[in-house]
Amino acid sequence: MTNEAKRLASVIDHTLLKPEARWRDIEKLCAEAREHGFYSVCVNGMWVSACRSQLQGSGVRISAVCGFPLGAMSSFAKAKEAEIAARDGAEEIDMVLPVGALLDGDHARVKEDIRQVVEAVKGAALVKVILETGFLSRDQIVLGCRLAEEAGADFVKTSTGFGPGGAKEEVVRLMRASVSGRMRVKASGGIRDAAAAARMLEAGADRLGTSSGVAIVTGLAPGLSTGKPEGSGYWA
């Protein structure tokens, strides 16, 4: 791998969140993460224990989604889901905030939702807050970022890959400008090649979420490593 490929691999959460994922798919995801040195694998909670056994001693971390992909479950359920994922071995939790509450201007509910997840995994896992920016105005993106920081989260993240739009450079810049230096920014959604990945990092992203990690670091056409065509709604 070139130095640039290694740099990109070190900030990629190698992602597989499709509902029909099977054990063989997870096994392949972990093998690719080990081979290429990705920062983490990002999976649904049911696969965390399996990933832990596959990645033991590799240095690859485990990220688990929470309240995914809608963010519309109860805060108690989200917190419990995050707690279980951290217990099973997840070191990072990618949670979806309650988008409807943010659109309604119910700031207290949004902040409390995030706070409950943060408290549930405190000392065990970092928390990334997915804003689903395709639904939000610029002002709402800024507000969502600030509420996430006030609630004690560690990252703000652009999107799930299931909602409208995806990671955009101007949105990443806005998110970076909306939080303090303590917070980090994750770009996710539609990042399928090295050029797009580099643009997100230049815009201020600290981490990238993508199912095209192998294509990004090897120069393969997107989709070849996963066997799925690009544009599938199941891929971040």
Residue frames as a rotation matrix with the C-alpha (Angstrom) as fourth column:
MET 1
0.573 0.819 0.000 0.00
0.819 -0.573 0.000 0.00
0.000 0.000 -1.000 0.00
THR 2
-0.163 -0.573 0.803 1.15
0.463 -0.763 -0.450 3.52
0.871 0.298 0.390 -0.71
ASN 3
-0.900 -0.201 -0.387 1.50
0.436 -0.389 -0.812 6.01
0.013 -0.899 0.438 2.12
GLU 4
-0.720 0.692 0.057 -1.64
-0.668 -0.713 0.213 7.79
0.188 0.115 0.975 0.91
ALA 5
-0.023 0.722 -0.692 -3.59
-0.241 0.668 0.704 4.52
0.970 0.183 0.159 0.91
LYS 6
-0.424 -0.207 -0.882 -2.40
0.726 0.503 -0.468 3.76
0.541 -0.839 -0.063 4.44
ARG 7
-0.998 0.066 -0.019 -3.40
-0.046 -0.838 -0.543 7.25
-0.052 -0.541 0.839 5.57
LEU 8
-0.367 0.922 -0.120 -6.89
-0.772 -0.230 0.593 6.80
0.519 0.310 0.796 4.15
ALA 9
-0.067 0.330 -0.942 -7.27
0.173 0.933 0.314 3.30
0.983 -0.142 -0.119 5.59
SER 10
-0.751 -0.373 -0.545 -6.37
0.561 0.074 -0.825 4.57
0.348 -0.925 0.154 9.06
VAL 11
-0.875 0.477 -0.084 -9.44
-0.351 -0.744 -0.569 6.86
-0.334 -0.468 0.818 9.15
ILE 12
-0.434 0.730 -0.528 -12.01
-0.635 0.168 0.754 4.56
0.639 0.662 0.391 7.54
ASP 13
-0.386 0.494 0.779 -14.82
-0.561 0.545 -0.623 2.81
-0.733 -0.677 0.067 9.39
HIS 14
-0.912 -0.014 -0.410 -15.30
-0.351 0.544 0.762 -0.18
0.212 0.839 -0.501 7.05
THR 15
-0.528 0.816 0.235 -19.08
-0.702 -0.263 -0.662 -0.41
-0.479 -0.514 0.712 6.98
LEU 16
-0.818 0.424 -0.389 -21.64
0.012 0.689 0.725 -3.16
0.575 0.588 -0.569 6.46
LEU 17
-0.827 0.547 0.129 -25.16
-0.331 -0.289 -0.898 -2.31
-0.454 -0.785 0.420 7.63
LYS 18
-0.483 0.688 -0.542 -27.46
-0.670 0.108 0.734 -4.02
0.564 0.718 0.409 5.14
PRO 19
0.119 0.623 0.773 -30.27
-0.972 0.231 -0.037 -5.93
-0.202 -0.748 0.633 6.85
GLU 20
0.939 0.302 -0.165 -29.63
-0.336 0.908 -0.251 -9.16
0.074 0.292 0.954 4.95
ALA 21
0.010 -1.000 -0.029 -25.95
-0.880 0.005 -0.476 -9.37
0.476 0.030 -0.879 5.92
ARG 22
0.911 0.223 -0.348 -24.94
-0.094 0.932 0.351 -12.94
0.403 -0.287 0.869 6.77
TRP 23
0.764 -0.640 0.078 -22.08
0.053 0.182 0.982 -14.40
-0.643 -0.746 0.173 8.77
ARG 24
0.237 -0.721 0.651 -19.97
0.930 0.363 0.064 -14.91
-0.282 0.591 0.756 5.66
ASP 25
0.510 0.009 0.860 -20.36
0.469 -0.841 -0.270 -11.21
0.721 0.541 -0.433 4.81
ILE 26
0.937 -0.158 0.312 -19.25
-0.345 -0.567 0.748 -10.16
0.058 -0.809 -0.585 8.29
GLU 27
0.585 -0.756 0.293 -16.32
0.429 0.595 0.679 -12.57
-0.688 -0.271 0.673 8.16
LYS 28
0.213 -0.470 0.857 -15.25
0.946 -0.121 -0.302 -11.01
0.246 0.874 0.418 4.86
LEU 29
0.779 0.127 0.614 -15.65
0.048 -0.988 0.144 -7.50
0.625 -0.083 -0.776 6.25
CYS 30
0.876 -0.452 0.169 -13.36
-0.234 -0.092 0.968 -8.32
-0.422 -0.887 -0.186 9.16
ALA 31
0.360 -0.765 0.534 -10.80
0.770 0.567 0.292 -10.00
-0.526 0.306 0.793 6.89
GLU 32
0.358 -0.176 0.917 -10.70
0.706 -0.592 -0.389 -6.91
0.611 0.787 -0.088 4.68
ALA 33
0.912 0.015 0.411 -10.33
-0.222 -0.823 0.522 -4.65
0.346 -0.567 -0.747 7.72
ARG 34
0.682 -0.709 0.180 -7.39
0.127 0.357 0.925 -6.68
-0.720 -0.608 0.334 8.98
GLU 35
0.277 -0.591 0.758 -5.74
0.937 0.341 -0.077 -6.84
-0.213 0.732 0.648 5.56
HIS 36
0.164 -0.134 0.977 -5.99
0.650 -0.731 -0.209 -3.14
0.742 0.669 -0.033 4.80
GLY 37
-0.670 -0.520 -0.530 -5.64
0.730 -0.331 -0.598 -1.69
0.135 -0.788 0.601 8.28
PHE 38
-0.068 0.726 0.684 -8.97
0.197 -0.663 0.723 0.11
0.978 0.184 -0.098 8.50
TYR 39
-0.628 -0.160 0.761 -9.64
-0.601 -0.522 -0.605 2.02
0.495 -0.838 0.232 11.69
SER 40
-0.586 0.507 0.632 -12.76
-0.442 0.453 -0.774 0.02
-0.679 -0.733 -0.041 12.52
VAL 41
-0.802 0.593 0.071 -15.58
0.409 0.458 0.789 -2.09
0.436 0.662 -0.610 11.20
CYS 42
-0.755 0.645 0.119 -19.03
-0.606 -0.616 -0.504 -0.55
-0.252 -0.453 0.855 11.56
VAL 43
-0.803 0.426 -0.417 -21.85
0.153 0.823 0.548 -3.08
0.576 0.376 -0.725 11.97
ASN 44
0.230 0.924 0.306 -25.29
-0.511 -0.153 0.846 -3.63
0.828 -0.351 0.437 13.43
GLY 45
0.059 -0.232 0.971 -25.33
-0.997 -0.070 0.044 -4.65
0.058 -0.970 -0.236 17.08
MET 46
0.872 0.368 0.322 -26.04
-0.408 0.910 0.066 -8.35
-0.269 -0.189 0.944 16.51
TRP 47
0.794 -0.595 -0.122 -22.62
0.268 0.524 -0.808 -8.74
0.545 0.609 0.576 14.88
VAL 48
0.543 -0.627 0.558 -20.45
-0.740 -0.671 -0.034 -7.05
0.396 -0.395 -0.829 17.50
SER 49
0.509 -0.349 0.787 -19.51
-0.527 0.597 0.605 -10.23
-0.681 -0.723 0.120 19.38
ALA 50
0.800 -0.189 0.570 -18.68
0.503 0.729 -0.464 -12.03
-0.328 0.658 0.678 16.12
CYS 51
0.731 -0.550 0.405 -16.47
-0.005 -0.598 -0.802 -9.13
0.682 0.584 -0.440 15.02
ARG 52
0.564 -0.527 0.636 -14.71
-0.823 -0.298 0.483 -9.15
-0.065 -0.796 -0.602 18.37
SER 53
0.562 -0.349 0.750 -13.70
-0.006 0.905 0.425 -12.77
-0.827 -0.244 0.507 17.91
GLN 54
0.770 -0.226 0.597 -12.60
0.638 0.247 -0.730 -12.17
0.017 0.943 0.334 14.33
LEU 55
0.621 -0.462 0.633 -10.57
0.014 -0.801 -0.598 -9.04
0.783 0.381 -0.491 15.07
GLN 56
0.970 -0.241 -0.030 -8.92
0.039 0.032 0.999 -9.97
-0.239 -0.970 0.040 18.35
GLY 57
0.255 -0.967 -0.012 -5.31
0.470 0.113 0.875 -8.82
-0.845 -0.229 0.483 18.37
SER 58
0.155 -0.150 0.976 -5.61
0.986 -0.034 -0.162 -7.05
0.057 0.988 0.142 15.00
GLY 59
-0.777 -0.377 -0.504 -5.83
0.456 -0.889 -0.038 -3.46
-0.434 -0.260 0.863 16.24
VAL 60
-0.715 0.626 0.311 -9.04
0.060 -0.389 0.919 -2.95
0.696 0.676 0.241 14.24
ARG 61
-0.903 0.414 0.115 -11.77
-0.233 -0.247 -0.941 -1.50
-0.361 -0.876 0.319 16.42
ILE 62
-0.583 0.793 0.176 -15.51
0.787 0.498 0.364 -2.13
0.201 0.351 -0.915 16.36
SER 63
-0.885 0.464 -0.042 -18.17
-0.446 -0.871 -0.207 0.54
-0.132 -0.164 0.977 15.83
ALA 64
-0.659 0.744 0.110 -21.84
0.747 0.664 -0.020 -0.34
-0.088 0.069 -0.994 16.30
VAL 65
-0.694 0.501 0.517 -24.87
-0.112 -0.784 0.610 1.63
0.711 0.366 0.601 15.16
CYS 66
-0.773 0.456 -0.442 -27.64
0.562 0.167 -0.810 2.56
-0.296 -0.874 -0.385 17.57
GLY 67
0.015 0.867 -0.498 -31.23
0.109 -0.496 -0.861 3.64
-0.994 -0.041 -0.102 16.81
PHE 68
-0.706 -0.485 -0.516 -30.34
-0.449 -0.257 0.856 2.96
-0.548 0.836 -0.036 13.20
PRO 69
-0.596 -0.630 0.499 -31.37
0.787 -0.583 0.204 4.12
0.162 0.514 0.842 10.64
LEU 70
0.122 0.817 0.564 -34.38
0.630 -0.503 0.591 6.21
0.767 0.283 -0.576 11.74
GLY 71
-0.846 -0.507 0.165 -33.46
0.177 -0.559 -0.810 7.55
0.503 -0.657 0.562 15.19
ALA 72
-0.303 0.851 0.430 -37.14
-0.605 -0.520 0.603 7.43
0.736 -0.077 0.672 16.16
MET 73
0.081 0.297 -0.951 -37.07
0.509 0.808 0.296 4.86
0.857 -0.509 -0.086 18.95
SER 74
0.956 0.291 0.034 -37.30
0.111 -0.465 0.878 5.73
0.271 -0.836 -0.477 22.65
SER 75
0.306 -0.878 0.367 -34.22
-0.747 -0.461 -0.480 7.17
0.590 -0.127 -0.797 24.30
PHE 76
0.308 -0.145 0.940 -34.30
-0.782 0.525 0.337 4.36
-0.542 -0.839 0.049 26.86
ALA 77
0.878 0.069 0.474 -34.20
0.162 0.888 -0.430 1.74
-0.451 0.454 0.768 24.11
LYS 78
0.750 -0.654 0.096 -31.35
-0.130 -0.289 -0.948 3.54
0.648 0.699 -0.302 22.35
ALA 79
0.193 -0.694 0.694 -29.34
-0.958 -0.287 -0.022 3.75
0.214 -0.660 -0.720 25.55
LYS 80
0.454 0.029 0.890 -29.89
-0.462 0.862 0.208 0.05
-0.762 -0.506 0.405 26.26
GLU 81
0.975 -0.112 0.194 -28.92
0.224 0.507 -0.832 -0.88
-0.005 0.854 0.520 22.71
ALA 82
0.497 -0.834 0.239 -25.72
-0.472 -0.491 -0.732 1.13
0.728 0.251 -0.638 23.05
GLU 83
0.228 -0.367 0.902 -24.97
-0.948 0.127 0.292 -0.38
-0.222 -0.921 -0.319 26.45
ILE 84
0.734 0.104 0.671 -25.30
-0.073 0.995 -0.074 -3.92
-0.675 0.006 0.738 25.10
ALA 85
0.900 -0.423 0.106 -23.13
0.153 0.080 -0.985 -3.16
0.409 0.902 0.137 22.07
ALA 86
0.270 -0.826 0.494 -20.40
-0.788 -0.485 -0.379 -1.73
0.553 -0.287 -0.782 24.31
ARG 87
0.364 -0.068 0.929 -20.64
-0.730 0.599 0.330 -4.76
-0.579 -0.798 0.168 26.59
ASP 88
0.875 0.062 0.480 -20.19
0.189 0.869 -0.457 -7.02
-0.446 0.491 0.749 23.57
GLY 89
0.067 -0.976 0.207 -17.06
0.807 0.175 0.564 -5.19
-0.587 0.129 0.799 22.46
ALA 90
0.462 0.116 0.879 -17.97
0.726 -0.619 -0.299 -2.03
0.510 0.776 -0.370 20.55
GLU 91
-0.350 -0.678 -0.646 -15.60
0.888 -0.460 0.002 0.83
-0.299 -0.573 0.763 21.29
GLU 92
-0.952 0.133 -0.276 -17.64
-0.198 -0.954 0.224 3.39
-0.233 0.268 0.935 19.36
ILE 93
-0.267 0.941 0.208 -21.39
0.728 0.338 -0.596 3.91
-0.632 -0.008 -0.775 19.01
ASP 94
-0.994 0.050 0.094 -22.87
0.034 -0.683 0.730 5.61
0.100 0.729 0.677 15.93
MET 95
-0.436 0.881 -0.184 -26.30
0.670 0.182 -0.720 6.76
-0.600 -0.437 -0.670 17.09
VAL 96
-0.547 0.387 0.742 -29.03
0.549 -0.504 0.667 8.49
0.632 0.772 0.063 15.09
LEU 97
-0.948 0.257 -0.188 -30.52
-0.012 -0.619 -0.786 11.48
-0.318 -0.743 0.589 16.83
PRO 98
-0.152 0.965 0.214 -34.32
0.765 0.252 -0.593 11.95
-0.626 0.074 -0.777 16.77
VAL 99
-0.848 -0.304 0.433 -34.52
0.526 -0.570 0.631 13.88
0.055 0.763 0.644 13.51
GLY 100
-0.024 0.936 0.351 -38.21
0.668 -0.246 0.702 14.70
0.744 0.251 -0.619 13.87
ALA 101
0.555 0.189 -0.810 -37.63
0.804 -0.370 0.465 16.28
-0.212 -0.909 -0.358 17.27
LEU 102
-0.494 -0.793 -0.357 -34.85
0.595 -0.607 0.527 18.43
-0.634 0.048 0.772 15.83
LEU 103
-0.735 0.282 0.617 -37.09
0.498 -0.392 0.773 19.54
0.460 0.875 0.148 12.98
ASP 104
0.351 0.928 -0.122 -39.80
0.723 -0.186 0.665 20.38
0.595 -0.321 -0.737 15.53
GLY 105
-0.018 -0.444 0.896 -37.38
-0.289 -0.856 -0.429 22.55
0.957 -0.266 -0.113 17.50
ASP 106
0.940 0.331 0.086 -37.61
-0.196 0.315 0.929 20.27
0.280 -0.889 0.361 20.55
HIS 107
0.188 -0.982 0.033 -34.02
-0.527 -0.129 -0.840 20.90
0.829 0.141 -0.541 21.53
ALA 108
-0.061 -0.178 0.982 -34.37
-0.987 0.157 -0.033 19.54
-0.148 -0.972 -0.185 25.05
ARG 109
0.783 0.421 0.458 -35.58
-0.367 0.907 -0.206 16.18
-0.502 -0.007 0.865 23.75
VAL 110
0.798 -0.548 -0.249 -32.74
-0.098 0.290 -0.952 15.92
0.594 0.785 0.177 21.22
LYS 111
-0.061 -0.882 0.468 -30.12
-0.739 -0.275 -0.615 16.75
0.671 -0.383 -0.635 23.82
GLU 112
0.108 0.171 0.979 -31.57
-0.903 0.428 0.025 14.35
-0.415 -0.888 0.200 26.38
ASP 113
0.967 0.251 -0.034 -31.72
-0.234 0.835 -0.498 11.55
-0.097 0.490 0.866 23.80
ILE 114
0.434 -0.886 -0.165 -28.02
-0.160 0.104 -0.982 11.93
0.887 0.452 -0.097 23.08
ARG 115
-0.130 -0.503 0.854 -27.12
-0.916 -0.269 -0.297 12.36
0.379 -0.821 -0.426 26.74
GLN 116
0.600 0.427 0.676 -28.77
-0.689 0.705 0.166 9.06
-0.406 -0.566 0.718 27.68
VAL 117
0.936 -0.318 -0.153 -26.68
0.144 0.739 -0.658 7.17
0.323 0.594 0.737 25.12
VAL 118
0.138 -0.927 0.350 -23.50
-0.377 -0.376 -0.847 8.97
0.916 -0.015 -0.401 26.20
GLU 119
0.005 -0.089 0.996 -24.13
-0.999 -0.038 0.001 8.08
0.038 -0.995 -0.089 29.83
ALA 120
0.868 0.437 0.233 -24.97
-0.448 0.894 -0.009 4.47
-0.213 -0.097 0.972 29.00
VAL 121
0.802 -0.597 -0.002 -21.51
0.494 0.666 -0.559 3.84
0.336 0.447 0.829 27.50
LYS 122
0.746 -0.516 0.421 -19.41
-0.566 -0.824 -0.005 6.32
0.350 -0.235 -0.907 29.45
GLY 123
0.148 -0.810 0.567 -15.89
-0.837 0.203 0.509 4.99
-0.527 -0.550 -0.648 29.96
ALA 124
0.036 -0.074 0.997 -16.52
0.174 0.983 0.067 2.13
-0.984 0.171 0.049 27.52
ALA 125
-0.134 -0.005 0.991 -17.22
0.974 0.183 0.132 3.67
-0.182 0.983 -0.020 24.11
LEU 126
-0.892 -0.121 -0.436 -17.15
0.015 -0.971 0.240 6.95
-0.452 0.207 0.868 22.21
VAL 127
0.060 0.973 0.223 -20.40
0.636 0.135 -0.760 8.29
-0.769 0.187 -0.611 20.77
LYS 128
-0.975 -0.216 0.057 -20.89
0.169 -0.543 0.823 9.59
-0.147 0.811 0.566 17.24
VAL 129
-0.173 0.958 -0.228 -24.15
0.167 -0.200 -0.965 11.44
-0.971 -0.206 -0.125 16.59
ILE 130
-0.750 -0.002 0.661 -25.64
0.656 0.126 0.744 11.00
-0.084 0.992 -0.093 13.12
LEU 131
-0.660 0.463 -0.591 -27.54
-0.178 -0.861 -0.476 14.13
-0.730 -0.209 0.651 12.10
GLU 132
-0.151 0.513 0.845 -28.99
0.890 0.443 -0.109 12.86
-0.430 0.735 -0.524 8.78
THR 133
-0.561 -0.254 -0.788 -28.11
0.177 -0.967 0.186 16.21
-0.808 -0.035 0.588 7.25
GLY 134
-0.920 0.227 0.321 -30.13
0.327 -0.012 0.945 15.65
0.218 0.974 -0.063 4.07
PHE 135
0.036 0.987 -0.154 -33.26
0.921 0.027 0.388 16.45
0.388 -0.155 -0.909 6.07
LEU 136
0.290 0.011 -0.957 -31.85
0.808 -0.539 0.239 19.58
-0.513 -0.842 -0.165 7.71
SER 137
0.904 -0.059 0.424 -31.29
0.168 -0.862 -0.478 23.25
0.394 0.503 -0.769 6.92
ARG 138
-0.076 -0.983 0.167 -27.92
0.212 -0.179 -0.961 24.87
0.974 -0.038 0.222 7.57
ASP 139
-0.178 0.050 0.983 -29.20
-0.804 -0.583 -0.116 26.34
0.567 -0.811 0.144 10.84
GLN 140
0.804 0.537 0.254 -30.54
-0.588 0.659 0.469 22.96
0.085 -0.527 0.846 11.94
ILE 141
0.576 -0.703 -0.417 -27.20
0.385 0.684 -0.620 21.30
0.721 0.196 0.665 11.16
VAL 142
-0.367 -0.710 0.601 -25.41
-0.214 -0.565 -0.797 23.88
0.905 -0.421 0.056 13.30
LEU 143
0.134 0.518 0.845 -27.91
-0.951 -0.171 0.255 23.38
0.277 -0.838 0.470 16.10
GLY 144
0.931 0.227 -0.285 -27.69
-0.182 0.967 0.176 19.59
0.316 -0.111 0.942 15.92
CYS 145
0.138 -0.968 -0.211 -23.91
0.346 0.246 -0.905 19.77
0.928 0.052 0.369 16.18
ARG 146
-0.465 -0.331 0.821 -24.05
-0.516 -0.652 -0.555 22.06
0.719 -0.682 0.132 19.19
LEU 147
0.507 0.705 0.496 -26.64
-0.842 0.281 0.461 19.94
0.186 -0.651 0.736 20.97
ALA 148
0.787 -0.283 -0.548 -24.49
0.177 0.955 -0.240 16.85
0.591 0.092 0.801 20.40
GLU 149
-0.285 -0.953 0.105 -21.49
0.186 -0.162 -0.969 18.57
0.940 -0.257 0.224 21.94
GLU 150
-0.265 0.257 0.930 -23.50
-0.831 -0.551 -0.084 19.90
0.490 -0.794 0.359 24.88
ALA 151
0.765 0.638 0.089 -24.80
-0.610 0.673 0.418 16.37
0.207 -0.374 0.904 25.53
GLY 152
0.322 -0.741 0.590 -21.24
-0.646 0.284 0.709 15.02
-0.692 -0.609 -0.387 25.78
ALA 153
0.934 0.028 0.356 -20.86
0.219 0.742 -0.633 13.21
-0.283 0.670 0.687 22.44
ASP 154
0.086 -0.996 -0.022 -17.45
0.247 -0.001 0.969 12.78
-0.965 -0.089 0.246 20.82
PHE 155
-0.904 -0.319 0.286 -18.30
0.327 -0.080 0.942 13.05
-0.277 0.945 0.176 17.11
VAL 156
0.165 0.926 -0.340 -20.93
-0.406 -0.250 -0.879 14.46
-0.899 0.283 0.335 14.82
LYS 157
-0.710 -0.331 0.621 -21.61
0.292 0.665 0.688 12.49
-0.640 0.670 -0.376 11.64
THR 158
-0.853 0.296 -0.430 -23.28
-0.510 -0.649 0.565 13.50
-0.112 0.701 0.704 8.38
SER 159
0.072 0.918 -0.389 -25.68
-0.989 0.116 0.091 10.70
0.128 0.379 0.917 7.52
THR 160
0.219 0.126 0.967 -26.75
-0.475 0.880 -0.007 7.07
-0.852 -0.458 0.253 7.72
GLY 161
-0.889 -0.417 -0.190 -26.52
-0.351 0.353 0.867 6.35
-0.295 0.838 -0.460 4.00
PHE 162
-0.594 0.763 0.255 -30.22
0.777 0.626 -0.066 5.43
-0.210 0.159 -0.965 4.12
GLY 163
0.256 0.715 -0.650 -31.63
0.492 -0.675 -0.549 8.97
-0.832 -0.179 -0.525 4.06
PRO 164
0.924 0.146 0.354 -31.53
0.382 -0.415 -0.826 11.67
0.027 0.898 -0.439 1.37
GLY 165
0.699 -0.700 0.147 -28.20
-0.587 -0.679 -0.441 12.95
0.408 0.222 -0.886 0.16
GLY 166
0.669 -0.590 -0.452 -24.94
0.675 0.737 0.037 11.93
0.312 -0.330 0.891 1.75
ALA 167
0.186 -0.690 -0.699 -21.65
0.670 -0.431 0.604 13.47
-0.718 -0.581 0.382 2.74
LYS 168
0.701 -0.003 0.713 -21.03
0.574 -0.591 -0.567 16.84
0.423 0.807 -0.413 1.10
GLU 169
-0.311 -0.950 -0.023 -17.91
0.800 -0.248 -0.547 18.96
0.514 -0.188 0.837 1.45
GLU 170
-0.429 0.159 0.889 -19.81
-0.204 -0.976 0.076 22.13
0.880 -0.149 0.451 2.35
VAL 171
0.702 0.710 0.048 -21.75
-0.260 0.193 0.946 20.28
0.663 -0.677 0.320 5.06
VAL 172
0.449 -0.634 -0.630 -18.58
0.821 0.570 0.012 18.79
0.352 -0.523 0.776 6.53
ARG 173
-0.576 -0.669 0.469 -17.05
0.454 -0.740 -0.496 22.29
0.679 -0.073 0.730 6.65
LEU 174
0.008 0.686 0.728 -20.17
-0.469 -0.640 0.609 23.63
0.883 -0.346 0.317 8.36
MET 175
0.851 0.312 -0.424 -20.14
0.156 0.620 0.769 20.83
0.502 -0.720 0.479 10.93
ARG 176
0.007 -0.940 -0.342 -16.44
0.896 0.157 -0.415 21.35
0.444 -0.304 0.843 11.63
ALA 177
-0.656 -0.250 0.713 -17.07
0.100 -0.964 -0.246 25.07
0.749 -0.090 0.657 12.19
SER 178
0.215 0.903 0.371 -20.04
-0.404 -0.264 0.876 24.36
0.889 -0.338 0.308 14.47
VAL 179
0.921 0.056 -0.386 -18.19
0.286 0.577 0.765 22.41
0.266 -0.815 0.515 17.18
SER 180
0.687 -0.709 0.161 -15.13
-0.657 -0.509 0.556 22.93
-0.312 -0.488 -0.815 19.32
GLY 181
-0.034 -0.830 -0.557 -11.74
-0.882 0.287 -0.374 21.34
0.471 0.478 -0.741 18.78
ARG 182
-0.504 -0.095 0.859 -12.71
-0.666 0.676 -0.316 18.63
-0.550 -0.731 -0.404 21.28
MET 183
0.425 0.803 0.418 -15.29
-0.243 0.546 -0.802 17.25
-0.872 0.239 0.427 18.88
ARG 184
-0.780 -0.618 0.095 -14.55
-0.109 0.284 0.953 15.26
-0.616 0.733 -0.289 15.75
VAL 185
0.132 0.789 -0.600 -16.45
-0.823 -0.250 -0.510 14.99
-0.553 0.561 0.617 12.48
LYS 186
-0.567 -0.230 0.791 -17.30
0.167 0.908 0.383 11.83
-0.807 0.349 -0.477 10.54
ALA 187
-0.265 0.437 -0.859 -18.31
-0.917 -0.390 0.084 12.01
-0.298 0.810 0.504 6.89
SER 188
-0.750 0.098 0.654 -20.48
0.122 0.992 -0.008 9.14
-0.650 0.074 -0.757 5.68
GLY 189
0.348 0.925 0.151 -22.67
0.253 0.063 -0.966 8.52
-0.903 0.374 -0.212 2.68
GLY 190
0.978 0.170 0.119 -21.58
0.144 -0.144 -0.979 8.20
-0.149 0.975 -0.166 -0.95
ILE 191
0.340 -0.928 -0.151 -17.81
-0.851 -0.372 0.372 8.20
-0.401 0.002 -0.916 -0.40
ARG 192
0.896 0.229 0.379 -16.72
-0.061 0.911 -0.408 5.69
-0.439 0.342 0.831 -3.02
ASP 193
0.631 -0.745 0.217 -13.21
0.584 0.272 -0.765 6.56
0.511 0.609 0.606 -4.23
ALA 194
-0.081 -0.791 -0.606 -9.94
0.992 -0.120 0.025 8.01
-0.092 -0.600 0.795 -3.00
ALA 195
-0.715 -0.176 0.676 -10.59
0.379 -0.911 0.164 11.43
0.587 0.374 0.718 -4.51
ALA 196
0.275 0.896 0.349 -13.90
-0.037 -0.353 0.935 11.79
0.961 -0.270 -0.064 -2.68
ALA 197
0.613 -0.114 -0.782 -12.31
0.756 0.375 0.537 10.55
0.232 -0.920 0.316 0.54
ALA 198
-0.473 -0.877 -0.091 -9.50
0.877 -0.457 -0.151 13.10
0.091 -0.151 0.984 0.25
ARG 199
-0.456 0.364 0.812 -11.99
0.090 -0.889 0.449 15.91
0.885 0.278 0.372 -0.33
MET 200
0.650 0.742 -0.163 -13.88
0.202 0.038 0.979 15.02
0.732 -0.669 -0.126 2.83
LEU 201
0.303 -0.634 -0.712 -10.69
0.951 0.154 0.267 15.02
-0.060 -0.758 0.650 4.88
GLU 202
-0.702 -0.567 0.430 -9.66
0.626 -0.780 -0.007 18.38
0.340 0.264 0.903 3.40
ALA 203
-0.063 0.787 0.613 -13.10
0.012 -0.614 0.789 19.76
0.998 0.057 0.030 4.32
GLY 204
-0.275 -0.132 0.952 -12.50
-0.853 -0.423 -0.305 18.86
0.443 -0.896 0.004 7.96
ALA 205
0.791 0.569 -0.223 -13.57
-0.426 0.775 0.467 15.24
0.438 -0.274 0.856 8.45
ASP 206
-0.084 -0.785 0.614 -11.58
-0.980 0.176 0.090 13.21
-0.179 -0.594 -0.784 10.98
ARG 207
-0.617 -0.009 0.787 -13.18
-0.073 0.996 -0.047 9.88
-0.783 -0.086 -0.616 10.07
LEU 208
-0.497 0.442 -0.747 -14.87
-0.858 -0.117 0.501 8.39
0.134 0.889 0.437 7.01
GLY 209
-0.233 0.491 0.839 -17.69
-0.261 0.800 -0.540 5.85
-0.937 -0.345 -0.058 6.95
THR 210
0.019 0.192 -0.981 -17.92
-0.997 -0.070 -0.033 3.82
-0.075 0.979 0.190 3.76
SER 211
0.634 0.194 0.748 -18.62
-0.156 0.980 -0.122 0.37
-0.757 -0.040 0.652 2.38
SER 212
0.954 -0.292 0.071 -16.16
0.107 0.111 -0.988 1.12
0.281 0.950 0.137 -0.43
GLY 213
0.700 -0.708 0.096 -13.05
-0.463 -0.347 0.815 1.11
-0.544 -0.615 -0.571 1.74
VAL 214
0.156 -0.663 0.732 -11.28
0.460 0.704 0.540 -1.55
-0.874 0.253 0.415 -0.29
ALA 215
0.528 0.095 0.844 -11.96
0.838 -0.219 -0.500 0.34
0.137 0.971 -0.195 -3.52
ILE 216
0.985 -0.123 0.118 -10.68
-0.140 -0.979 0.150 3.54
0.097 -0.165 -0.982 -1.94
VAL 217
0.484 -0.852 0.200 -7.35
-0.534 -0.107 0.838 2.11
-0.693 -0.513 -0.507 -0.80
THR 218
-0.119 -0.545 0.830 -6.69
0.364 0.754 0.547 -0.16
-0.924 0.367 0.108 -3.78
GLY 219
-0.608 -0.068 -0.791 -8.10
-0.572 -0.654 0.496 1.81
-0.551 0.754 0.359 -6.69
LEU 220
-0.825 0.415 0.384 -10.60
0.535 0.791 0.298 -0.91
-0.180 0.451 -0.874 -7.64
ALA 221
-0.594 0.730 0.338 -13.90
-0.147 -0.512 0.846 0.12
0.791 0.453 0.411 -9.14
PRO 222
-0.634 0.408 0.657 -16.44
-0.761 -0.177 -0.624 0.73
-0.139 -0.896 0.422 -6.35
GLY 223
0.429 0.899 0.083 -18.57
-0.891 0.437 -0.125 -2.30
-0.148 -0.020 0.989 -5.56
LEU 224
0.216 -0.375 -0.902 -16.05
-0.523 0.736 -0.431 -4.94
0.825 0.564 -0.037 -6.62
SER 225
-0.800 -0.596 0.069 -14.97
-0.361 0.387 -0.848 -5.77
0.479 -0.703 -0.525 -3.08
THR 226
-0.593 0.643 0.485 -18.54
-0.596 0.053 -0.801 -6.11
-0.540 -0.764 0.352 -1.83
GLY 227
-0.898 0.281 0.338 -20.15
0.425 0.751 0.506 -7.74
-0.112 0.598 -0.794 -4.83
LYS 228
0.119 0.965 -0.232 -22.94
0.783 -0.235 -0.576 -5.15
-0.611 -0.113 -0.784 -4.68
PRO 229
-0.043 -0.086 0.995 -23.65
0.837 -0.547 -0.011 -2.46
0.546 0.833 0.096 -7.28
GLU 230
-0.927 -0.259 -0.271 -23.08
0.362 -0.807 -0.467 1.10
-0.097 -0.531 0.842 -6.19
GLY 231
-0.658 0.718 0.226 -26.23
-0.531 -0.656 0.537 3.00
0.534 0.233 0.813 -5.37
SER 232
-0.200 0.576 -0.792 -27.71
0.512 0.751 0.417 0.27
0.836 -0.322 -0.445 -3.21
GLY 233
0.356 0.433 0.828 -29.64
-0.417 -0.719 0.555 1.82
0.836 -0.543 -0.075 -0.35
TYR 234
0.946 0.022 -0.323 -28.02
0.245 0.605 0.758 -0.66
0.213 -0.796 0.567 2.02
TRP 235
0.145 -0.985 -0.091 -24.57
0.962 0.162 -0.219 0.83
0.231 -0.055 0.971 1.74
ALA 236
0.672 0.046 -0.739 -23.27
0.421 -0.845 0.331 3.86
-0.609 -0.533 -0.587 3.60
